[in-house]
């Protein structure tokens, strides 16, 4: 029996397939997929902003105007997709800005001689992300791979929770920002990551979309810790945008600033919804929130920067 041929239109799905040892099924990926996948697989999905460098405000304006005018931000190499002739395409309906969505995917496959099965991977909360790993593995007839993968991740979460329980510490008040101009709170699974790490973000939107919030709301909330992780930005890219925060009135009076507990973190640990990556994010946050008795794993030391040591 021939092996199923799969296209992943989501970096998170691609990452989980590699994590579970299912990458041999994978033929086509997106331009944003992990480096190892881009070396080995064929990029099928592209973006009109690919390779360009814009500010947060420019990106926000471009996406807003494109949506208003009905322009597609992502496109599919339909000739390559026809050559691959996939049996399954994993796509999503969480956000039509961050990734190609189901509607665009359906349009791209409409005229293919061979119609693939389209599977939407659209998590709202952290438990959904774990369930998505099982959905992927089941589609490939490799369910046991997912159970092994998820058991290892649950063990790591339990280790963090046990450490917090042992010290009976109160949750830290946290603000994690997903965008800087305009400022966006965090949503979907990120508040759950924060909770597992021993924090609470009262500005967040658990299991829902992140939304623009005012600077005054952050000042009134006055969090003990601030994490800045704009979607799509690594730490160096975010550093170039931090003036959107530290030039605002009241910046120096925030608890997080006075106590030098502002951290810049790699977006992949939060807004890329692969289960293993999000557990990395929990372990990183736990070490930042409770450094007296929890530590950031050595492999994650390069994925964040204390803002006041830059």
MOMOPE-V60575 format. One record per residue. N is the residue number from 0. RES is the residue in one small letter. PSI is psi as a letter, one per 30 degrees, with the letter a starting at -180 (999 if undefined). NEAR is the number of other ideal C-beta (glycine too) atoms within 8 Angstrom. Layout:
# MOMOPE-V60575
[[N,RES,PSI,NEAR] [N,RES,PSI,NEAR]]
This chain:
# MOMOPE-V60575
[[0,x,k,2] [1,x,k,3] [2,x,k,6] [3,x,k,9] [4,x,k,11] [5,x,k,15] [6,x,k,16] [7,x,j,16] [8,x,g,14] [9,x,k,12] [10,x,e,13] [11,x,e,13] [12,x,e,14] [13,x,e,16] [14,x,e,14] [15,x,e,15] [16,x,e,14] [17,x,e,12] [18,x,e,10] [19,x,g,14] [20,x,g,6] [21,x,g,13] [22,x,f,9] [23,x,f,5] [24,x,f,11] [25,x,k,14] [26,x,e,10] [27,x,k,14] [28,x,a,14] [29,x,l,15] [30,x,f,9] [31,x,g,6] [32,x,l,13] [33,x,l,9] [34,x,e,5] [35,x,e,7] [36,x,e,14] [37,x,f,11] [38,x,e,6] [39,x,f,6] [40,x,l,12] [41,x,k,8] [42,x,j,12] [43,x,e,13] [44,x,k,13] [45,x,l,11] [46,x,k,10] [47,x,f,8] [48,x,g,9] [49,x,k,7] [50,x,f,3] [51,x,l,5] [52,x,j,2] [53,x,l,7] [54,x,l,7] [55,x,e,11] [56,x,e,8] [57,x,e,8] [58,x,e,10] [59,x,e,11] [60,x,e,8] [61,x,e,10] [62,x,e,10] [63,x,e,8] [64,x,e,8] [65,x,e,10] [66,x,e,10] [67,x,e,6] [68,x,f,6] [69,x,g,4] [70,x,k,6] [71,x,k,7] [72,x,f,10] [73,x,l,11] [74,x,l,10] [75,x,k,12] [76,x,j,10] [77,x,e,9] [78,x,e,6] [79,x,e,10] [80,x,e,15] [81,x,e,9] [82,x,e,6] [83,x,e,12] [84,x,i,10] [85,x,l,12] [86,x,e,8] [87,x,k,14] [88,x,k,14] [89,x,k,13] [90,x,a,14] [91,x,l,14] [92,x,g,8] [93,x,e,10] [94,x,k,8] [95,x,g,10] [96,x,e,6] [97,x,e,8] [98,x,l,13] [99,x,k,11] [100,x,a,11] [101,x,e,10] [102,x,e,7] [103,x,e,13] [104,x,e,14] [105,x,e,9] [106,x,e,7] [107,x,e,10] [108,x,f,12] [109,x,e,6] [110,x,g,4] [111,x,k,11] [112,x,e,4] [113,x,j,5] [114,x,j,4] [115,x,l,12] [116,x,k,7] [117,x,k,11] [118,x,j,11] [119,x,k,8] [120,x,j,14] [121,x,i,8] [122,x,k,13] [123,x,e,9] [124,x,a,11] [125,x,e,11] [126,x,e,7] [127,x,e,11] [128,x,e,15] [129,x,e,11] [130,x,e,9] [131,x,e,15] [132,x,e,14] [133,x,e,12] [134,x,e,10] [135,x,e,17] [136,x,e,15] [137,x,e,10] [138,x,f,9] [139,x,g,11] [140,x,g,6] [141,x,h,10] [142,x,e,9] [143,x,e,7] [144,x,e,11] [145,x,e,14] [146,x,e,9] [147,x,e,9] [148,x,e,15] [149,x,e,12] [150,x,e,8] [151,x,e,8] [152,x,e,12] [153,x,e,8] [154,x,e,8] [155,x,e,11] [156,x,e,11] [157,x,e,8] [158,x,e,8] [159,x,e,15] [160,x,e,9] [161,x,e,8] [162,x,e,12] [163,x,e,12] [164,x,e,7] [165,x,e,7] [166,x,f,9] [167,x,h,4] [168,x,k,8] [169,x,l,3] [170,x,k,8] [171,x,k,11] [172,x,k,14] [173,x,k,15] [174,x,j,14] [175,x,k,15] [176,x,k,14] [177,x,f,14] [178,x,l,13] [179,x,f,13] [180,x,i,10] [181,x,l,8] [182,x,k,14] [183,x,k,11] [184,x,a,15] [185,x,k,15] [186,x,a,14] [187,x,b,15] [188,x,f,14] [189,x,e,15] [190,x,e,13] [191,x,e,12] [192,x,e,14] [193,x,e,15] [194,x,e,10] [195,x,f,12] [196,x,g,14] [197,x,h,14] [198,x,l,13] [199,x,k,9] [200,x,j,15] [201,x,f,6] [202,x,f,10] [203,x,l,12] [204,x,i,12] [205,x,k,9] [206,x,g,10] [207,x,l,7] [208,x,k,7] [209,x,k,10] [210,x,l,8] [211,x,k,6] [212,x,l,9] [213,x,l,6] [214,x,e,9] [215,x,e,6] [216,x,e,9] [217,x,e,14] [218,x,e,10] [219,x,e,6] [220,x,e,10] [221,x,i,8] [222,x,l,14] [223,x,e,9] [224,x,k,15] [225,x,k,14] [226,x,k,12] [227,x,j,15] [228,x,i,16] [229,x,k,14] [230,x,k,9] [231,x,f,6] [232,x,k,10] [233,x,a,8] [234,x,e,12] [235,x,e,6] [236,x,e,9] [237,x,e,14] [238,x,e,10] [239,x,f,6] [240,x,f,13] [241,x,f,12] [242,x,f,6] [243,x,f,10] [244,x,e,10] [245,x,f,6] [246,x,f,6] [247,x,l,8] [248,x,k,4] [249,x,f,8] [250,x,e,10] [251,x,f,6] [252,x,f,7] [253,x,k,13] [254,x,e,10] [255,x,e,12] [256,x,e,11] [257,x,e,8] [258,x,g,7] [259,x,h,8] [260,x,h,10] [261,x,k,12] [262,x,k,13] [263,x,k,13] [264,x,l,14] [265,x,k,9] [266,x,e,13] [267,x,f,9] [268,x,f,14] [269,x,e,14] [270,x,f,11] [271,x,j,12] [272,x,h,14] [273,x,k,13] [274,x,e,15] [275,x,e,11] [276,x,e,13] [277,x,e,16] [278,x,e,11] [279,x,e,12] [280,x,e,13] [281,x,e,14] [282,x,e,14] [283,x,e,16] [284,x,e,15] [285,x,e,15] [286,x,e,13] [287,x,e,13] [288,x,e,13] [289,x,i,13] [290,x,f,8] [291,x,f,5] [292,x,f,8] [293,x,k,12] [294,x,l,5] [295,x,k,10] [296,x,k,10] [297,x,e,5] [298,x,f,4] [299,x,g,13] [300,x,f,8] [301,x,g,3] [302,x,g,11] [303,x,l,13] [304,x,k,9] [305,x,k,9] [306,x,e,11] [307,x,g,6] [308,x,g,5] [309,x,999,7]]
